[in-house]
């Protein structure tokens, strides 16, 4: 017969940072005397929720397993003092909080960290500071860089995500906090609240605001947005808090959890490969793991992704046959915080869900060593698209389309966050979008046998534009025999950042130029009779901000008045062989 367990809860424990600022934390631990390993979560989303929001690990399940769980409000958020400066503040605060946890009388000296999204960022930012009491981290659905893949992608601003993150989740709490602390009057609070609610409820119009930061609610409540917009290149502002070039400072192993339809998929993969290659210790390099499912940016991860249900084993559900992400996180922590190995150490370090086949598979590496980089050349005769062929092009005529930022190609699913009722993420039928005259479509002939694509995907696109700047977007789709076109992954490149996002390099209008577009990665089995499809356009809005095609930014003061159409030309001939490179896995 099982014995009842009691959880002791202590609220608002003060944790003093090195600069004297006090952050507050809640403690959940087994009742009675003892010392336990600590699981720490540092969140901007309210510790008072008790670990129920945006997490993988159930607080009470962890306590029942013999952990003390500490959930802390980040600096400037909810109960904690100070001002919120996203990302930059979390290195020192994370280090100080880890060491505070380790010194407590109920702690055994070892600390692990866990959590999703920004809560994952707080782990990496602490880990690069190498606090001596940190033993492992479990960052789920999070990035490796806070410029590329969080705020910008390929030089384009991730406008849909930023709006749907900053307004509902950050600005709203900032507003309530200001009222509670007497920083604003009741009248000002009510006026700001009404403006904020209107902006969130009317998100379809909010995202069309130009310049991007023009809404008063941003300057009132979210000054960091203006700072992000003021740094459109990956300059020292972004490099100073980047994880990407600091993997060699990480001393502890990480369990990286991500989703094929998560907005931070690329960062999840990069964090895994970066620490495996450059981590400071053998434990970090050899002990880090990767788990990727067919998930969006939701927790717990569900089998439903967009319009597609990927099956019982894909999601964390009530069935014991479903993937238990919570349990996987605890197994990992047991190994590194308690020295308990239930067989995890002998399992392959990579576990992937192969879409189209509906199975989980263990792998020894990412990317897969046996995957074969295979070129599919774009072919056509100037008819708004054509074929994807293993045979190189001849004298094919280029394809031409008009890109008009006043009427951008709409976002339909994909790797999105964070307001699903306004901008639903995941897998959807792309036929309506693909039928637009400003979208070029290329596809293989029906496949004669099942073909698996697992790994990073790149498009080498030869193109020209009549504008001084523009964007090129690319989307990989699985085309079913009935014509249904399911999106798998996509990417974008702003033309002036084709040589790198550290600096802008203007293009010459009308000059054929090579653009290398990163479509991140996927794992999908294209069934026999299906076709591999590619869609090329110049916008994906509101996922990415609209390029005004003037050479300026969409945050310029005159951006709204200067949205200009441009003619885009995509080449696929012998001298300019546009090609899609796919990692084909032999079966």
DOBATI-686805 format. One line per 4 residues: number of its first residue (from 0); for each residue x, y, z of C-alpha. Coordinates in steps of 0.1 Angstrom, whole numbers. Layout:
BEGIN
NUM) X:Y:Z  ...
! end
This chain:
BEGIN
0) 0:0:0  14:34:-10  21:59:18  7:94:16
4) 32:121:8  32:157:21  47:186:2  60:216:22
8) 55:249:4  73:281:14  64:313:-5  83:345:-13
12) 118:335:-1  141:364:-6  172:358:-28  197:387:-28
16) 217:392:-60  253:405:-60  241:441:-67  217:440:-38
20) 185:435:-58  161:410:-41  144:384:-62  117:362:-47
24) 112:325:-50  88:298:-39  100:265:-25  83:231:-29
28) 100:202:-10  93:170:8  80:175:43  105:168:72
32) 142:171:77  166:162:50  186:174:21  176:171:-15
36) 189:179:-49  173:211:-62  154:217:-95  154:254:-102
40) 131:273:-126  136:310:-132  106:325:-149  92:358:-162
44) 57:343:-162  48:343:-125  61:319:-99  27:320:-83
48) 14:297:-109  32:269:-90  51:256:-120  19:249:-140
52) 26:273:-169  51:268:-197  69:238:-181  77:202:-189
56) 82:190:-153  53:187:-129  64:204:-96  46:179:-74
60) 58:149:-94  93:161:-89  89:166:-52  75:131:-49
64) 106:119:-66  128:134:-40  136:169:-53  133:204:-38
68) 118:226:-64  125:263:-65  106:286:-88  118:322:-89
72) 104:353:-106  131:369:-128  143:404:-121  116:430:-126
76) 89:404:-130  59:399:-107  72:396:-70  109:403:-77
80) 125:437:-75  145:455:-101  139:463:-138  133:437:-165
84) 160:437:-192  154:405:-212  183:381:-216  211:404:-205
88) 203:402:-168  200:364:-166  237:355:-166  246:370:-132
92) 212:365:-117  212:328:-128  246:322:-113  237:339:-80
96) 204:320:-77  220:286:-84  246:292:-57  220:304:-32
100) 200:272:-38  230:251:-31  237:268:2  203:262:17
104) 199:238:47  174:217:27  197:213:-3  223:186:-9
108) 245:209:-29  236:199:-64  213:220:-86  196:213:-119
112) 175:238:-140  145:231:-162  118:248:-182  106:260:-215
116) 111:290:-239  124:321:-220  127:298:-189  150:277:-211
120) 170:308:-220  176:315:-182  192:281:-180  216:286:-209
124) 225:321:-197  233:307:-162  252:277:-177  276:299:-197
128) 286:315:-163  295:280:-150  281:282:-114  300:255:-95
132) 269:239:-80  251:235:-113  250:198:-124  226:197:-154
136) 200:217:-173  168:207:-192  161:236:-216  130:228:-237
140) 118:247:-268  144:275:-266  169:293:-287  207:294:-290
144) 208:330:-300  186:359:-291  191:377:-324  190:349:-349
148) 161:326:-343  144:346:-315  140:382:-326  152:381:-362
152) 156:353:-387  177:357:-418  177:394:-412  139:397:-411
156) 122:407:-378  100:379:-363  71:403:-360  43:379:-355
160) 60:362:-326  73:394:-310  38:409:-310  22:378:-297
164) 48:374:-270  55:409:-258  19:422:-256  0:393:-240
168) 28:379:-218  52:407:-210  35:440:-214  3:429:-196
172) 23:419:-165  44:451:-167  12:471:-166  -3:452:-136
176) 30:454:-118  32:492:-123  -3:496:-108  4:473:-78
180) 36:493:-70  19:527:-73  40:537:-104  9:548:-123
184) -25:563:-114  -57:543:-117  -67:565:-147  -35:559:-165
188) -37:522:-157  -72:520:-171  -63:538:-203  -32:516:-209
192) -52:485:-201  -78:494:-227  -51:501:-253  -34:468:-246
196) -65:447:-247  -75:464:-280  -40:457:-295  -41:420:-285
200) -78:414:-294  -72:432:-327  -39:415:-335  -47:412:-372
204) -46:450:-374  -18:454:-347  7:434:-368  0:458:-398
208) 12:488:-378  39:508:-394  65:517:-383  67:485:-363
212) 71:502:-329  46:530:-335  19:517:-311  20:538:-279
216) 15:507:-258  50:495:-267  68:526:-255  46:528:-224
220) 52:492:-213  79:475:-234  109:497:-240  130:467:-249
224) 111:464:-282  125:497:-293  160:485:-283  156:453:-304
228) 144:473:-334  174:497:-330  198:467:-334  187:451:-368
232) 221:435:-372  238:410:-350  260:435:-333  276:436:-298
236) 242:442:-282  232:407:-293  266:390:-292  270:400:-255
240) 242:377:-245  245:350:-272  248:313:-263  259:304:-298
244) 296:313:-294  297:304:-257  290:267:-259  327:261:-249
248) 319:276:-215  292:251:-207  303:225:-181  271:205:-176
252) 251:182:-197  218:194:-212  186:175:-223  175:196:-253
256) 138:191:-261  123:207:-292  96:204:-319  97:203:-357
260) 70:230:-356  85:250:-327  97:286:-334  130:278:-316
264) 137:245:-334  169:257:-349  183:269:-316  174:236:-299
268) 195:217:-326  223:242:-324  226:240:-286  228:202:-288
272) 255:202:-315  274:231:-300  278:216:-266  285:181:-279
276) 313:196:-300  326:223:-277  314:218:-241  340:224:-214
280) 338:190:-198  334:154:-210  302:152:-190  288:182:-210
284) 300:168:-244  290:132:-239  261:136:-216  240:160:-236
288) 209:146:-253  183:157:-279  146:149:-281  125:163:-310
292) 88:156:-316  62:168:-341  54:196:-317  46:233:-318
296) 56:257:-290  31:243:-265  35:225:-232  29:198:-225
300) 36:188:-262  6:174:-278  0:150:-307  -21:177:-325
304) 1:201:-345  -19:225:-365  -45:206:-385  -27:173:-381
308) -28:147:-353  5:128:-354  -8:99:-333  -9:85:-298
312) 28:80:-294  36:116:-304  20:136:-277  22:137:-239
316) -13:125:-230  -30:104:-204  -22:72:-222  9:53:-209
320) 17:47:-246  22:84:-252  56:101:-250  62:111:-214
324) 83:142:-218  79:150:-181  93:115:-172  122:119:-196
328) 132:152:-180  132:135:-145  151:105:-158  178:129:-170
332) 179:148:-137  180:115:-117  211:105:-136  230:138:-131
336) 217:149:-97  213:116:-79  235:92:-98  206:69:-106
340) 208:53:-141  177:34:-152  194:26:-185  193:61:-199
344) 231:64:-202  231:34:-226  203:48:-249  212:67:-281
348) 217:104:-273  193:115:-300  156:106:-302  135:119:-331
352) 99:115:-343  98:108:-380  67:124:-394  50:106:-423
356) 60:73:-406  47:81:-371  76:65:-352  102:75:-326
360) 138:65:-335  171:66:-316  201:80:-334  238:84:-324
364) 243:118:-340  227:149:-352  228:155:-381  226:119:-391
368) 259:107:-404  243:84:-429  221:111:-444  231:119:-480
372) 230:156:-491  210:153:-524  205:182:-548  171:188:-564
376) 174:214:-591  146:239:-598  134:236:-634  109:255:-654
380) 101:275:-685  89:308:-670  55:295:-659  56:305:-622
384) 73:273:-612  80:238:-624  99:208:-614  124:197:-587
388) 147:174:-605  179:155:-598  190:165:-633  208:198:-637
392) 191:226:-657  196:235:-693  184:267:-710  153:270:-687
396) 136:304:-688  134:322:-655  103:326:-634  90:361:-626
400) 65:373:-601  54:406:-586  61:411:-548  38:437:-532
404) 43:443:-495  9:459:-494  -6:425:-502  19:401:-486
408) 18:363:-488  -1:353:-456  14:330:-429  -4:297:-427
412) 10:275:-400  46:267:-395  71:273:-367  52:300:-347
416) 44:313:-313  26:324:-290  -10:332:-296  -26:302:-314
420) -60:317:-318  -45:346:-338  -16:329:-355  -20:291:-353
424) 12:271:-356  19:237:-370  10:217:-401  -17:230:-425
428) -28:226:-461  -9:252:-482  -28:249:-514  -46:282:-511
432) -14:301:-504  4:283:-532  -22:293:-557  -13:330:-554
436) 4:345:-584  33:357:-561  42:322:-550  64:300:-573
440) 58:262:-570  82:234:-577  77:197:-572  92:163:-580
444) 74:138:-600  54:113:-578  79:93:-558  83:57:-568
448) 93:46:-533  92:60:-498  118:87:-493  130:100:-459
452) 143:135:-454  159:140:-420  183:168:-412  192:204:-422
456) 177:218:-454  191:246:-476  180:264:-508  206:279:-531
460) 185:304:-550  197:325:-579  174:355:-581  172:392:-591
464) 149:420:-580  140:455:-593  141:468:-557  171:479:-537
468) 162:453:-511  137:425:-507  131:392:-490  131:357:-504
472) 112:330:-485  111:292:-491  88:265:-478  92:227:-480
476) 59:208:-484  48:172:-486  23:170:-515  -2:141:-512
480) -17:123:-542  -49:143:-537  -30:176:-539  -30:184:-501
484) 3:202:-495  15:199:-459  41:224:-448  72:209:-431
488) 96:238:-425  104:272:-440  130:300:-441  136:336:-451
492) 166:357:-461  166:395:-464  187:403:-494  210:428:-478
496) 220:402:-452  229:375:-478  266:377:-467  258:376:-430
500) 237:394:-405  266:413:-389  263:440:-415  241:450:-444
504) 255:447:-479  233:464:-505  224:446:-536  224:458:-572
508) 188:460:-586  184:437:-616  217:418:-609  214:380:-606
512) 225:371:-571  229:339:-551  209:336:-519  214:307:-495
516) 182:303:-475  183:282:-443  151:262:-439  163:248:-406
520) 154:211:-404  128:184:-404  122:147:-403  96:133:-427
524) 90:102:-447  75:111:-480  54:82:-490  54:65:-524
528) 31:85:-547  37:118:-528  58:146:-542  84:168:-526
532) 74:204:-530  90:238:-527  73:272:-525  93:304:-532
536) 79:338:-525  90:372:-511  69:374:-479  55:353:-451
540) 34:378:-431  30:383:-402  55:357:-392  82:380:-407
544) 79:418:-410  72:432:-444  102:444:-463  92:478:-477
548) 115:471:-507  130:506:-505  163:496:-490  150:508:-456
552) 135:490:-426  98:486:-417  106:505:-386  115:536:-405
556) 93:566:-397  80:567:-433  77:530:-438  39:530:-442
560) 41:555:-471  69:537:-489  58:501:-494  68:495:-530
564) 62:466:-553  90:449:-571  95:423:-599  113:392:-587
568) 131:369:-611  142:334:-602  168:318:-624  174:281:-630
572) 197:276:-659  232:262:-665  250:294:-653  226:300:-624
576) 215:266:-611  190:271:-583  189:240:-562  173:226:-530
580) 196:204:-509  179:177:-489  193:151:-465  180:118:-478
584) 183:89:-454  189:55:-470  163:30:-460
! end
